[in-house]
Amino acid sequence: MSNNKYRILIVEDEENIRDFVETVLEMNGYQVMTAATCEQGMTMFASHNPDLVILDLGLPDRDGMDMIEEIRKSFITPVIVLSARLAESDKVKALDMGANDYIAKPFGTAELMARIRATLRNARYNAAARVSPEGVFKARDLSIDYDRRQVKINDEKISLTQTEYNIVAFLSEHSGKVMTYSSIIHAIWGMEDSGSIKRLQVNMANIRKKFGSRPGKNRYILNELGVGYRMIDGE
């Protein structure tokens, strides 16, 4: 099967490793982009929206952990860490921060390709499991066009990140019902860890700000303290 629909971003400062991984991936039919620093990597990520990131941790400008953290603020794009750091604590930290896999250097080509296939397969299953609703949701002057993934208030488009939109769409599918923190986290990220509730709260704070909510006046999404969130009933 050709993998040419998959775009993979390699962020690695060691030129020989970067060139080697790029060659192996291209021979296996993947589209490849490369970056040598964390900043370059983030720029490439933002402009090309890859399907998978292969990331070194020891980058010259910033730690690769910073890039995992930045990606996970808004995206569920799979990340495989490729690192010379062998300490279990580094591995645990990277996985806790949202990396999907961790491969220690030196590594075998066959193992790398198998891990890439498995990671992309899991990402595809997770995406397929989340069936998007169709049509338009309306509540007061809020409207959500599911087909266009577009949210408007008073006919004015609200600019949301991918994660923010997914949260809003999920709550609207269950409008009128309180959705627990846990159920939202599982629907959006597919897993729960120690930082999940904080991540959800940060995203919710951004959503409500963009929706024009003020303390004590939240017209569309209500916070049921200590339990979860509830979108107001649709029409």
N, C-alpha and C positions, 0 to 999 in steps of 0.2 A: 504494500500500500504506500502511495506517495504521501509524504508528510508536508508537502510544500505549502499547505494552508497554515502551518504553524510557524510563527515568527519567534525566534529565540534571541534574547539579549544576553551577551556574555560581558560581565563586568570584572575584569581581571587586569592587574597592572604588569604581570610577568608576560612579556611579549611571546616567549616560546610556548608557554601554556595556552595563552589566548589563541595564537595561530593554530596550535595543534587541535584544540577543542573546536575551533571554527571549521577547520578542514574536515574533521570527523563528522560534524553535524551536517555540513554541506553535502558530503558524500552520502549521507543518509536521507537527503531530500528536504532538509529544513532550510528555511530562510534565516539568515544569521546577521545580527548587528553586533558591533563590539564597542566597548568603552574601556578606558584605562584608569579612570578615577571615579569616585562616588558622584561628583557633580556632573561629569559627562554622562554617567549612567542614568542619573535622574532626568537629565535633559532628553536623552534618547528614549527613556521610558515614557516621558510625557508626550513626545512627538510621534512615537511609533506604536504605542500600546501593545507590547509584545504578549504572546500567549504564555511565555515562561521566561524567568530570569535565572541565569546561572551566575552566582555571585561569590567573589572572593571577599574575605573579611579584612585582610591586611592591605587596605588601599592607601595610596600616598597622601591623600588630602583629608579623608575622614574614614572612620571605621565603617565597614560594611553593615554592621548592626544598625547604623543610622538610616541606611537605605531601606532595610527591612521595615523599620519603624515608619518611615515616610510612606512607603507603598501601602502598608496595612492601615493607614489612616483612612484611605478611600477605596482601595482595590483588593480583590481576592485573587489577583494574579499569582499563580504558583511560583515559589522561589526555592531553588536548590542551592544550598551553600556548598562551595568547593574550597576547602580551607586546609592550611598546614597546621592549624591549631588543633591539637589532639586532646586537650583537657576536656573531661566530661562536662565541666561547668560551662565551657564555651558552647558546646553542642546543645546542652540543655537551654542556655540563654537564647541561642538562635531559634530553637524550636518553639520556646515559650513566646518569643516575639512574633512568631508567625511564619517562620520558614517551614516549608513542606518536607524537606529532606536535608541531610547533611552528609557530604562525602569528604573523607579525609584524603589529603594528598600524601604520597602519590596514589593514583587510582588507576584501575584498569579500564580500557575503552569499552569492553563489553558490559561491565557493571554500570558505567556512566550511561550508556545508551539504554540499558534496561530500566534504570532509575528514572530517566527522562520519559520513557514510554509509560511507565507506571504512574508518574506524577501527572502527565497530560491526560491519561485515561481517567484517573480519579477526579480531576478538575472537570472533565467532560461529563462524568456521571453526576457530579454535584450540580452542575448547571442544568442538566436534563431533568434532574429530580425536582427542580424548582420551576413549575409551570407558571408562566406569566399570565395574568388575567387579560381579557380583551375588552375593547370598548372604552367607555368614558365613565369615570366616577365623579359625582358632584355632591358637594356638601357646602351649603351657604354659597360664598363666592369663590370657593376652592374647586378647581377641576383638575382631574388627572386623566390624560390621554395615554392609556396603557400601550397602544400600538406605537406611538411616537416617543414613549418614555418622557412625556412632557407634563410639567406641573404649572398651572396658572392660578393666580389670585386676581380677581377683578380683570380678567383677560390679559393680565401682565405676566409674562413668562418668568418663572423663578428658576434661577440657575443652581442646580444641585449636583453634587458629585454622584458617581455611580452608587456608592454605598448609601448616601442620603436618600437617593431616589428609591433604592430597594427597600429601605426601612419604611418610607412613606407609602409605597405601593402595598407592602405587606400589611401595614396597619389599616389601610383603606379596604383591603380584601375582607377584613374582619371588623369593619366599622361598627361602633356601638358596643363592642366587647373589649374587656380589658385583656391585653396580651401581656403575659408575664415577661420579665426581663429574659428569662431562660429561653422561652419559645421564640422571641425575636432574635436572640443571639444564634440559636440553632438554625433559624431560617436564613439569616444573612451570612453568617460566617461558617456554619456547618460544624462548629466545635466550640467548646467553652473552656476558658482558662482563667487564671487569676486576674487578668487585665480586661476581661470581656465586658464587665458591667461598666467600668470606667470608659472603655472605648465607645460603648453604646451611648452613655451619657454625654460624651463629648460630641458625638454625631447628632444627638437629639438637640443639644444646646444650639448647634449650628443651624439645624433645620428650623427650630422655632424662631431664631433670630431672623432668618431669611423669610419666614412667614409673617414677620412683623409682630411677634408676640412680645408682650412686656410682662414683668413679674406680676402675678395675680390676674393677668389677662391673657389666657391662651385659648384662642378661639377655635382651633382645629384639633390639636392633639393635647389631651389631658394627661397629666402625670398622676397615677394612682400610687401615692407614696409607699415605697418599700415593696410594691407588687409589680408594677409595669406601666404601660401606656395604653391609652384608648383614643382612637380616632373618632370624632363625632359622627353620628349617623349620616349616611348618604340620603339623597332624596328618595 
